Structures are given as C-alpha cells and as structure tokens.
Amino acid sequence: MSAESSRQLVWRKSSYSGNEGGECVEMALAAESIHVRDSKDIHRPHLSVRADGWAAFVAFAAAD
C-alpha cells in the first residue's frame, strides 16, 4: 500500500486498549486487507494482512 493511501486509512483502537498509555493496538480496514499498528508509535510501519489471515488469527486468539 502506498504512503498516500496508507494515510487515508481510518484507524480504530482496540476495545481492550486503555487510556493509560500501556500496550495499545489499532486496526484499519481496507478493501482486501487489515492493517494493524502500535498506537503509541503510529509513524512506524504497520502490519498488513489479508482478511482471511486476520480471521484465522482472531479465531486462534479466541480459542481456549
């Protein structure tokens, strides 16, 4: 994704992230991918994964 289109992403903070400045994760949805970044350092590169990969990650993380 180009730097130009990366700036157009709408980032949302995880509902598990607090306002105390601890470990915070943000995500943004794009047409064919999910973007994840550290909300404490938004200028660093972010992770971009396909939607099916993100779904598999979420299912794995939710499993006991």
VENVEN-V723864 format. One line per field, one symbol per residue. ss: DSSP state (H for helix, E for strand, C for the rest). phi: phi as a letter, one per 30 degrees, with the letter a starting at -180 (. if undefined). A space follows every 10 residues. Layout:
BEGIN
ss = ???
phi = ???
END
This chain:
BEGIN
ss = CCHHHHHCCC CEECCCCCCC CCCCEEEEEC CCEEEEEECC CCCCCCEEEE HHHHHHHHHH HHCC
phi = .ddddddddc dbdedddccd iddbbbbbcb ebaccbbddd bdddecdbbd eddddddddd dddd
END
